[in-house]
Amino acid sequence: MTRYADIPKPIRSGIVIVDPERGIPQRIIVLQFNPDTLERSISPQAAGGSGDAGGGGSGGDRNEALRLKGPAQETWKFTAEIDATDQLELAAPDGIHPQLATLEMLVQPTTAQLREATRLSKKGTIEISPIEMPLTLFTWGSKRVMPVRLTELSVNESAFDVNLNPIRASLSIGMKVLTVSDLPAGHRGAELYLAHLAQKERLAGTARAGTLGALGLTGADIGTGRV
């Protein structure tokens, strides 16, 4: 049988659950298959104005037209596939229940957290703080590592074993990238976002610059405003 030892092993995308205090990974979720497509939406946070999601509609302060009040809001959407038949060498008495449950727990508090909230409520605590989830990172290669919050998790189970355990499913996953506007100052997630943004800046700096000539313009056209 022919072997292709020189073919590089593909990098997998995935999710890393991190302890925000110590920065230690608590769990690593490697996606079985890399999604074929990524849908990304980036909305600038314009200062002042109204009329659109970025606050840059008509009627705003003219002095604020070129100002930003914070990092752009970025969302990601993709479809992940899980298939137990791709892992025939592994015993899977529960089908893909464990993989699905792991992803679902990214948007669920634990039973211990819920019991503690109930205990505090019965004790007469007036204000109970919302349950804080671990810091979640989404990774797409070394150039895209960012803190996120899952905003959508839709599961389509399409095949089952004789015990009705799901063995094949597709998941529509939506995420919001958390920025320094979303996290407290000094939070580990905020530092990871800044590192993610710095990576974008470095990549933008390597892009080949265009020329005015390619646009049919000259410096004089821009300088005098006679375009």
N, C-alpha and C positions, 0 to 999 in steps of 0.2 A: 504494500500500500504506500502510495506517495505521501510524504509528509512535507509540510511547508513550514520549516522551523523559523524561517526569516520573516514570516508574516507577523507584524506586531499585534499583540493582544489588544482588542479595543478597550478603551476606558469606559467604564459604566457611569451613568449619572446616578444620583441618589440623594438621600436625605440623612442628615446627621443631627441627632439630638444631643445637645450640649448642656452641661451644668453651667449656668450663667455666672455663678460665683467663682468656681474654680477653673472653668474653661475645659473641663475634661469631657470627652465624648461619652455619653451614656449608652447610646445605641446607634448603630449604623445600618441604614436600610439601602441596600443596593438594588436598583431596579433591574428586573430580570432581562428586559429588553430596553434599549434606548428608544425613546419616542421618535417616530419618523419626522414629526414636525413640532415646532414650538410657536405659539401665538403670544406675542409680547405687545403690551400697550404702555406707552409712556406719556404721561400728562404733565406738562409744566405747571408749576405752582406760581402763577403770575401774581404780582402784588397789585391790589386794588382791582377795580372793575367788577363786572358781573356779566352773566349771560352765557358762560360755558363752564366746563368742569375745571378749567385752570384759572378761572377768574380773569380772563383776558378779553372779555366782551366789550362792546361799545359802551360809552357812557362813563368810563373810568377816568381817574385822574391822569391827565396827559403826562405829568412828570413821572408817573409810575409805569409807563408803557414798556420800558426795557428792563424793568426790575423784577427779580424773583424773590419770593418770600421764603423759599426753602427748596430742598431737593425735589426733583420730579417724582410723581407717584407712578410706580411701575408695577404692572401685573403680568403674570405668566399663566398660560393655559396649555395643557398638553394631555395626551391620552397615553396611559401606561397599560401594558398588557402583562397578564400573569397566566401561565399555562403549566399545569403540573405534568403534562405529558412530555415537557422538555427536560424533566428531571426523573426519568424512569429508573435511574440507578438508586434513587433515594426512596426510602419508605415514606409514604404520605398517607397515613390512615385518616387524617382529617382533611384531605384534599388541600385546597389553598386557603382554608379558614385561617390558619396562623398568619399568612401574609396579609390577608384582608384585614384581620383584627389589628395587626400592627399599624397599618395605615389609618384605620378608623380611630385608634387611640390617640392619634395626633390632634384630633378635634374633640376628644372626650376627656373630662376629668376622671380620675381614678375613683374606685369605690371608697378608698381610705379618705380621699379629699372630700367626697360627698358626705361621708359619715361624720367627719370632723365639722363640716358646715352645719349639719343637722344638730350635732352636739352643742355647738355654740349657740344655735338658735334656741334650743330647749333651755339652755343655761340663762337665757335672757339677754344675750348680747344684742345691743341695739343695731349696730352696723357691722355687717360681715363683709369683708373685702372679697371682691371677685377672685375666683381661683386662678392662680398664676400657673401657666403651663411652662414647660422647659423651653429653652431657646432652640429653635428649629432652623437649620441651615439647609439650603438646596444647593447641590453641586452639579455643575455641568462642565466637567474638565477643570483644570487648574486655573483658568482665567475667569471662571464664573463660580464664585463661592459667596453666597449672600444670605443674610438672615431673612426669614420669611414667616408669614402667617398663612395657614391654609384657609381659603375662603370658600372652597367648593370641593366636594368629594362625592362624585356620582358613580355608582358601581353597576355594571351590566354583566351579570353572570350568565354565561352562554352554554355551559356544559357541566354535567354532574356525574358522579360515580353511582354505584348501585345503592349506596347509603345516603344519597342526596347531598353529599359533600360537593361543593363547587370545585371544579378542576380547571376551569378556564373562565377568565373575566377580563373585561376592559374597564379602566377607571378614568374618568374625566376629572382631572385635578386642576384646581385654580389656586393661585397663590398671589399674595401681595408682598412685595419686597418692603421690608421694614427699614426706615431711614432714621436719621438723627432727629427728625421731627416726630417720630413715633415712639422713640425709646428715651429713657432718662439719660441725662448727661453722665458719662462714665460707664454706662452699661456695656457689657462685652459685645452685645449685638450692635450697638452704635459704632464701636471701633471696627467691627467686621464690615459694617456697611461702608465706612470711610475707606477701608482697604479695597473693597469692591469698586468704589467710585474712583479711587486712585488708579486701579487697573484700567478702567475705561480711559482715563486721562493719558496713561502711557500708550495705550493702543491707538488713541486718536493722534498722538504725536508721531506715530510711525506711518500714518496714512500719507500717500503722495499728494502734495498740494497741487491744485489746479492753477491755471493762468487766466488773466483777464482776456488775453488774446483768444483763448478757446471759447470765450463767451461773446466775442466780437466787440470787446470794450477796451478802453485804455485807461490809464491812471487819471488822465485829464477828465475823462467822462465822469468818473466817480467823484473826483475832487470838486468839480464845478457843479455837479448835480444835473448836467445836461445829458441825460440818458434817453 
